[in-house]
Amino acid sequence: MAKMIDCVVLGKQAEGLERSPYPGELGDKILENVSQEGWQQWMKHQTILINENQLALFKPEAREFLEKEMKKFFFEGGSQMPEGFVAPTK
């Protein structure tokens, strides 16, 4: 039976993550407060941030940027889309 949590992204109860998706205290906080669906929303947003900002993930400053955006996305009212981002049409 999957554990249910009050997801900060969805604003409702949803199925929680099975394990911490990120190291340290931030990962523990995400595990306790973000659902599987909420985490998938972050993964899509993170991909946009990486691509639009042309981030090189081997660089510490790129990883620091993503961690700050992750905190904003989950716990500080949301992470903004990159300036000039236009969602692709289907």
C-alpha atoms as an extended CHARMM CRD file, in Angstrom:
* protein
*
        90  EXT
         1         1  MET       CA              0.0000000000        0.0000000000        0.0000000000  PROA      1               0.0000000000
         2         2  ALA       CA              1.4690000000        3.3190000000       -1.0730000000  PROA      2               0.0000000000
         3         3  LYS       CA              1.6470000000        6.0370000000        1.5400000000  PROA      3               0.0000000000
         4         4  MET       CA             -0.5390000000        9.0640000000        1.0480000000  PROA      4               0.0000000000
         5         5  ILE       CA              0.7750000000       12.5420000000        1.7520000000  PROA      5               0.0000000000
         6         6  ASP       CA             -0.5670000000       16.0900000000        1.6030000000  PROA      6               0.0000000000
         7         7  CYS       CA              1.2160000000       17.2360000000       -1.5550000000  PROA      7               0.0000000000
         8         8  VAL       CA              2.4090000000       20.8560000000       -1.5430000000  PROA      8               0.0000000000
         9         9  VAL       CA              2.3570000000       20.9320000000       -5.3580000000  PROA      9               0.0000000000
        10        10  LEU       CA             -1.1210000000       19.5130000000       -5.9250000000  PROA      10              0.0000000000
        11        11  GLY       CA             -2.7160000000       20.9560000000       -2.7910000000  PROA      11              0.0000000000
        12        12  LYS       CA             -4.3750000000       17.6290000000       -1.9750000000  PROA      12              0.0000000000
        13        13  GLN       CA             -3.6540000000       14.1240000000       -0.7520000000  PROA      13              0.0000000000
        14        14  ALA       CA             -1.8210000000       12.0000000000       -3.2570000000  PROA      14              0.0000000000
        15        15  GLU       CA              0.4570000000        8.9820000000       -3.4510000000  PROA      15              0.0000000000
        16        16  GLY       CA              3.8450000000        9.7640000000       -1.9430000000  PROA      16              0.0000000000
        17        17  LEU       CA              7.2860000000        8.9730000000       -3.2590000000  PROA      17              0.0000000000
        18        18  GLU       CA              8.7920000000        5.6210000000       -2.3070000000  PROA      18              0.0000000000
        19        19  ARG       CA             12.1980000000        7.0510000000       -1.4090000000  PROA      19              0.0000000000
        20        20  SER       CA             13.9620000000       10.3770000000       -1.1840000000  PROA      20              0.0000000000
        21        21  PRO       CA             14.6190000000       11.7220000000       -4.6880000000  PROA      21              0.0000000000
        22        22  TYR       CA             17.3600000000       14.0970000000       -3.5390000000  PROA      22              0.0000000000
        23        23  PRO       CA             20.0970000000       13.9160000000       -0.8980000000  PROA      23              0.0000000000
        24        24  GLY       CA             20.0990000000       15.5720000000        2.5020000000  PROA      24              0.0000000000
        25        25  GLU       CA             17.5010000000       17.5730000000        4.3730000000  PROA      25              0.0000000000
        26        26  LEU       CA             15.9160000000       18.8880000000        1.1760000000  PROA      26              0.0000000000
        27        27  GLY       CA             15.3770000000       15.3290000000       -0.0370000000  PROA      27              0.0000000000
        28        28  ASP       CA             13.7860000000       14.3840000000        3.2800000000  PROA      28              0.0000000000
        29        29  LYS       CA             11.4720000000       17.4080000000        3.0830000000  PROA      29              0.0000000000
        30        30  ILE       CA             10.4920000000       16.5050000000       -0.4850000000  PROA      30              0.0000000000
        31        31  LEU       CA              9.8140000000       12.9020000000        0.5300000000  PROA      31              0.0000000000
        32        32  GLU       CA              7.4530000000       14.0860000000        3.2780000000  PROA      32              0.0000000000
        33        33  ASN       CA              5.6430000000       16.7770000000        1.2620000000  PROA      33              0.0000000000
        34        34  VAL       CA              5.6930000000       15.9880000000       -2.4670000000  PROA      34              0.0000000000
        35        35  SER       CA              3.6840000000       13.3320000000       -4.2680000000  PROA      35              0.0000000000
        36        36  GLN       CA              4.8010000000       11.2190000000       -7.1920000000  PROA      36              0.0000000000
        37        37  GLU       CA              2.7400000000       13.4120000000       -9.5090000000  PROA      37              0.0000000000
        38        38  GLY       CA              4.1990000000       16.5760000000       -7.9710000000  PROA      38              0.0000000000
        39        39  TRP       CA              7.7180000000       15.2180000000       -8.4650000000  PROA      39              0.0000000000
        40        40  GLN       CA              6.9520000000       14.4580000000      -12.1380000000  PROA      40              0.0000000000
        41        41  GLN       CA              5.7840000000       18.0570000000      -12.5880000000  PROA      41              0.0000000000
        42        42  TRP       CA              9.1270000000       19.2220000000      -11.1870000000  PROA      42              0.0000000000
        43        43  MET       CA             11.0330000000       16.8910000000      -13.5320000000  PROA      43              0.0000000000
        44        44  LYS       CA              9.2800000000       18.4420000000      -16.5510000000  PROA      44              0.0000000000
        45        45  HSD       CA              9.9560000000       21.9580000000      -15.2580000000  PROA      45              0.0000000000
        46        46  GLN       CA             13.5860000000       21.0900000000      -14.5130000000  PROA      46              0.0000000000
        47        47  THR       CA             14.0600000000       19.8050000000      -18.0670000000  PROA      47              0.0000000000
        48        48  ILE       CA             12.7980000000       23.1270000000      -19.4200000000  PROA      48              0.0000000000
        49        49  LEU       CA             15.1750000000       25.0230000000      -17.1090000000  PROA      49              0.0000000000
        50        50  ILE       CA             18.1260000000       22.8820000000      -18.2000000000  PROA      50              0.0000000000
        51        51  ASN       CA             17.3760000000       23.2150000000      -21.9070000000  PROA      51              0.0000000000
        52        52  GLU       CA             16.3660000000       26.8810000000      -22.0100000000  PROA      52              0.0000000000
        53        53  ASN       CA             19.2780000000       28.0110000000      -19.8320000000  PROA      53              0.0000000000
        54        54  GLN       CA             21.6990000000       25.6290000000      -21.5690000000  PROA      54              0.0000000000
        55        55  LEU       CA             22.9070000000       24.3180000000      -18.2240000000  PROA      55              0.0000000000
        56        56  ALA       CA             25.9420000000       22.0610000000      -18.0490000000  PROA      56              0.0000000000
        57        57  LEU       CA             25.1160000000       19.7930000000      -15.1280000000  PROA      57              0.0000000000
        58        58  PHE       CA             28.7550000000       18.9690000000      -14.4510000000  PROA      58              0.0000000000
        59        59  LYS       CA             29.2200000000       22.5770000000      -13.3130000000  PROA      59              0.0000000000
        60        60  PRO       CA             28.5320000000       23.2550000000       -9.6160000000  PROA      60              0.0000000000
        61        61  GLU       CA             26.8150000000       26.5690000000      -10.3860000000  PROA      61              0.0000000000
        62        62  ALA       CA             24.2910000000       24.7840000000      -12.6330000000  PROA      62              0.0000000000
        63        63  ARG       CA             23.4610000000       22.2900000000       -9.8850000000  PROA      63              0.0000000000
        64        64  GLU       CA             23.1850000000       25.1200000000       -7.3370000000  PROA      64              0.0000000000
        65        65  PHE       CA             20.8180000000       26.9820000000       -9.6590000000  PROA      65              0.0000000000
        66        66  LEU       CA             18.6090000000       23.9010000000      -10.0450000000  PROA      66              0.0000000000
        67        67  GLU       CA             18.5390000000       23.2910000000       -6.2920000000  PROA      67              0.0000000000
        68        68  LYS       CA             17.4250000000       26.8930000000       -5.6750000000  PROA      68              0.0000000000
        69        69  GLU       CA             14.7290000000       26.5360000000       -8.3310000000  PROA      69              0.0000000000
        70        70  MET       CA             13.6330000000       23.2160000000       -6.8080000000  PROA      70              0.0000000000
        71        71  LYS       CA             13.1780000000       24.8890000000       -3.4080000000  PROA      71              0.0000000000
        72        72  LYS       CA             11.1680000000       27.6680000000       -5.0570000000  PROA      72              0.0000000000
        73        73  PHE       CA              9.0580000000       25.1840000000       -7.0280000000  PROA      73              0.0000000000
        74        74  PHE       CA              8.0780000000       23.1290000000       -3.9920000000  PROA      74              0.0000000000
        75        75  PHE       CA              8.2250000000       25.4270000000       -0.9980000000  PROA      75              0.0000000000
        76        76  GLU       CA              8.4350000000       29.1020000000       -2.0010000000  PROA      76              0.0000000000
        77        77  GLY       CA              5.5000000000       29.7300000000       -4.3000000000  PROA      77              0.0000000000
        78        78  GLY       CA              6.8690000000       28.3100000000       -7.5390000000  PROA      78              0.0000000000
        79        79  SER       CA              9.7330000000       28.5460000000       -9.9830000000  PROA      79              0.0000000000
        80        80  GLN       CA              9.2780000000       30.8070000000      -12.9880000000  PROA      80              0.0000000000
        81        81  MET       CA              9.6370000000       29.6730000000      -16.5710000000  PROA      81              0.0000000000
        82        82  PRO       CA             12.7610000000       31.0140000000      -18.2760000000  PROA      82              0.0000000000
        83        83  GLU       CA             12.3460000000       34.4380000000      -19.8690000000  PROA      83              0.0000000000
        84        84  GLY       CA             11.0920000000       34.1330000000      -23.4230000000  PROA      84              0.0000000000
        85        85  PHE       CA             10.0230000000       30.4900000000      -23.0240000000  PROA      85              0.0000000000
        86        86  VAL       CA              7.2370000000       29.4910000000      -25.3870000000  PROA      86              0.0000000000
        87        87  ALA       CA              5.6140000000       26.1110000000      -24.8140000000  PROA      87              0.0000000000
        88        88  PRO       CA              5.6090000000       23.9400000000      -27.9210000000  PROA      88              0.0000000000
        89        89  THR       CA              2.2750000000       23.4870000000      -29.6280000000  PROA      89              0.0000000000
        90        90  LYS       CA              0.9860000000       19.9830000000      -30.1760000000  PROA      90              0.0000000000
